[in-house]
Amino acid sequence: MAKQISMPVIRRLPRYHRFLTELEAQGVERISSNQLATIMRSTASQIRQDLNCFGGFGQQGYGYPVTQLKEEIGKILGINQSFKAILLGAGNLGKAVATHMNFSRQGFELTAVFDNNEKIIGSMLRGIKIMSDDEIENYVKDNQVDAAFLCLPRSAVKPMIDKLYSLGIKNYWNFSHYDIKNDYKDVIVENVHMSDSLMTLCYRINETYNNK
């Protein structure tokens, strides 16, 4: 089914899940597409079209059961799978990602952290002992690894990707500015470009000031 669904629809699913989780916490049991559209600043037709891609979950005139819809979207996203992940790079960015992300709620379990800085190797991060990059190969051979989170400088990504790919890892959450797809076409990559988001904010502020 997933192969027939467009990526724009897939990318909206986490947002649905987040808003439904908030509604559930507020004690809301049922919500119409119009109400959900107002909260999400979307349109009711967009919401119905998106959800109908997966068979639809509501009843006309009756709305969507919040908890059930949240759980069904969670199943579609696969967040109940607990995929095993390793983190490469325990510097400031890696520490922030490891410390503040609730991986279990997003479908992952962080099982190992690696770095090449001797000053932090052996220290603990989120209850996980930081290991040397030299230990990656043995770790991957002895443990299930479904994905790698890359919090590395751009210059360090190429050799690391070559090593990880040779070990069979083809799924990446990439915080560097290195385009992994240029080297390996069959990998799954989610690129996180915080600078792009910040420059978009800059543009929007600039436009507002220019239009005053």
C-alpha positions as CSV (number, residue, x, y, z in Angstrom):
1,M,0.0,0.0,0.0
2,A,2.7,2.5,1.0
3,K,4.3,2.4,-2.5
4,Q,1.0,3.9,-3.9
5,I,0.9,6.7,-1.4
6,S,2.6,10.0,-2.4
7,M,5.3,11.4,-0.1
8,P,3.5,14.6,0.6
9,V,0.7,12.5,2.2
10,I,3.2,10.4,4.1
11,R,4.9,13.5,5.4
12,R,1.6,14.9,6.7
13,L,0.9,11.7,8.8
14,P,3.3,12.6,11.7
15,R,1.5,15.9,12.0
16,Y,-1.9,14.2,12.2
17,H,-0.5,11.9,14.9
18,R,0.9,14.8,16.9
19,F,-2.3,16.8,16.9
20,L,-4.4,13.7,17.7
21,T,-2.1,12.9,20.6
22,E,-2.7,16.4,22.0
23,L,-6.5,16.0,21.5
24,E,-6.4,12.7,23.3
25,A,-4.5,14.2,26.2
26,Q,-7.3,16.9,26.4
27,G,-9.9,14.2,26.7
28,V,-11.4,14.7,23.2
29,E,-13.0,11.4,22.1
30,R,-14.3,12.3,18.7
31,I,-13.6,15.0,16.2
32,S,-14.9,16.0,12.7
33,S,-12.8,16.7,9.7
34,N,-13.9,20.3,9.9
35,Q,-12.8,20.7,13.5
36,L,-9.5,18.9,12.9
37,A,-8.9,21.1,9.9
38,T,-9.4,24.3,12.0
39,I,-7.0,23.1,14.6
40,M,-4.3,22.0,12.1
41,R,-4.9,25.1,9.8
42,S,-5.7,22.7,6.9
43,T,-8.9,21.9,5.0
44,A,-11.4,19.3,5.7
45,S,-11.2,18.0,2.1
46,Q,-7.4,17.6,2.5
47,I,-7.8,15.6,5.6
48,R,-10.4,13.4,4.2
49,Q,-8.4,12.8,1.0
50,D,-5.3,11.9,3.0
51,L,-7.0,9.5,5.3
52,N,-9.0,7.9,2.5
53,C,-5.6,6.9,1.0
54,F,-5.6,4.3,3.8
55,G,-9.2,3.3,3.6
56,G,-10.8,6.1,5.7
57,F,-11.5,6.0,9.4
58,G,-14.5,8.2,10.1
59,Q,-18.3,8.1,9.5
60,Q,-20.1,10.8,7.7
61,G,-21.8,13.0,10.3
62,Y,-20.1,11.2,13.1
63,G,-16.5,12.2,12.8
64,Y,-13.3,10.4,13.7
65,P,-12.6,8.5,17.0
66,V,-9.5,10.3,18.2
67,T,-7.7,7.5,20.0
68,Q,-8.5,4.9,17.3
69,L,-7.4,7.3,14.5
70,K,-4.2,8.1,16.4
71,E,-3.4,4.4,16.8
72,E,-4.2,3.6,13.2
73,I,-1.9,6.3,11.9
74,G,0.8,5.1,14.3
75,K,0.5,1.6,12.8
76,I,0.8,3.1,9.3
77,L,3.9,5.0,10.3
78,G,5.3,1.9,12.0
79,I,6.1,3.6,15.2
80,N,5.2,0.5,17.2
81,Q,8.1,-1.4,15.6
82,S,10.9,-0.2,17.8
83,F,13.6,-0.2,15.1
84,K,17.1,-0.5,16.5
85,A,19.3,2.6,15.8
86,I,22.8,3.7,16.5
87,L,24.0,7.3,16.8
88,L,27.2,8.5,15.1
89,G,28.7,11.6,16.6
90,A,28.3,12.5,20.3
91,G,29.3,16.2,20.0
92,N,26.9,19.0,20.9
93,L,24.4,18.1,18.2
94,G,24.5,14.4,18.9
95,K,24.1,15.0,22.7
96,A,21.1,17.3,22.0
97,V,19.5,14.7,19.7
98,A,20.1,11.8,22.1
99,T,19.0,13.7,25.2
100,H,15.9,15.5,24.0
101,M,14.3,13.1,21.5
102,N,11.8,10.5,22.7
103,F,12.8,7.8,20.3
104,S,10.4,5.2,21.6
105,R,7.4,7.4,20.7
106,Q,8.7,7.8,17.1
107,G,9.3,4.1,16.5
108,F,13.0,3.7,17.4
109,E,15.2,2.4,20.2
110,L,18.7,4.0,20.5
111,T,21.0,1.1,21.3
112,A,24.5,2.5,20.8
113,V,26.5,5.8,20.4
114,F,29.9,6.2,18.7
115,D,32.4,8.9,18.5
116,N,36.1,9.4,17.7
117,N,36.9,11.9,20.4
118,E,39.0,10.1,23.1
119,K,37.9,12.6,25.7
120,I,34.3,11.4,25.6
121,I,34.7,7.8,24.7
122,G,33.7,5.7,27.7
123,S,31.4,8.4,29.1
124,M,27.6,8.0,29.3
125,L,25.0,9.5,27.1
126,R,21.4,8.8,27.9
127,G,22.5,5.8,29.9
128,I,24.5,4.5,27.0
129,K,28.3,4.1,27.1
130,I,29.9,6.0,24.2
131,M,32.1,3.7,22.1
132,S,34.9,4.4,19.8
133,D,34.2,4.5,16.0
134,D,36.7,1.5,15.8
135,E,34.1,-0.6,17.5
136,I,31.3,0.0,15.0
137,E,32.0,-3.0,12.8
138,N,32.0,-5.5,15.6
139,Y,28.9,-4.0,17.2
140,V,26.9,-4.1,13.9
141,K,28.0,-7.7,13.3
142,D,26.8,-8.7,16.8
143,N,23.6,-6.7,17.0
144,Q,20.6,-5.8,15.0
145,V,20.9,-2.3,13.6
146,D,18.0,-1.0,11.5
147,A,19.1,2.7,11.1
148,A,22.0,5.1,11.8
149,F,21.5,8.7,13.0
150,L,24.3,10.9,11.6
151,C,25.3,13.8,13.7
152,L,28.7,14.2,12.1
153,P,30.5,17.0,10.3
154,R,30.0,16.9,6.5
155,S,33.6,15.9,5.9
156,A,33.3,12.9,8.1
157,V,30.2,11.4,6.5
158,K,31.6,9.9,3.3
159,P,34.0,7.4,5.0
160,M,31.4,6.6,7.7
161,I,28.7,5.9,5.1
162,D,31.0,3.7,3.2
163,K,31.7,1.7,6.3
164,L,28.0,1.5,7.4
165,Y,26.8,0.6,4.0
166,S,29.3,-2.2,3.7
167,L,27.9,-3.5,7.0
168,G,24.4,-3.6,5.5
169,I,23.0,-0.4,7.0
170,K,20.8,1.4,4.4
171,N,18.5,3.6,6.6
172,Y,19.8,7.0,7.7
173,W,18.6,10.1,9.7
174,N,21.1,12.6,8.4
175,F,21.9,15.9,10.1
176,S,24.9,16.6,7.9
177,H,24.8,18.4,4.6
178,Y,26.2,15.4,2.7
179,D,24.0,13.9,0.0
180,I,24.2,10.2,0.7
181,K,22.0,9.4,-2.3
182,N,24.7,10.5,-4.6
183,D,26.8,7.5,-3.5
184,Y,24.1,4.9,-2.8
185,K,20.9,5.0,-4.7
186,D,19.1,2.3,-2.7
187,V,19.3,3.9,0.7
188,I,16.5,5.5,2.7
189,V,17.5,8.9,3.9
190,E,15.7,11.5,5.9
191,N,17.8,14.7,5.7
192,V,17.4,17.3,8.5
193,H,18.6,20.7,7.5
194,M,18.0,23.1,10.4
195,S,19.8,25.9,8.5
196,D,17.2,25.6,5.7
197,S,14.4,26.0,8.2
198,L,16.1,29.0,9.9
199,M,16.7,30.7,6.5
200,T,13.0,30.1,5.6
201,L,12.1,31.9,8.9
202,C,14.5,34.7,7.9
203,Y,12.7,35.1,4.5
204,R,9.3,35.2,6.1
205,I,10.4,37.9,8.6
206,N,12.1,39.8,5.8
207,E,9.0,39.7,3.7
208,T,6.9,41.0,6.6
209,Y,9.2,43.9,7.2
210,N,9.4,44.8,3.5
211,N,5.6,44.8,3.2
212,K,5.0,47.2,6.0
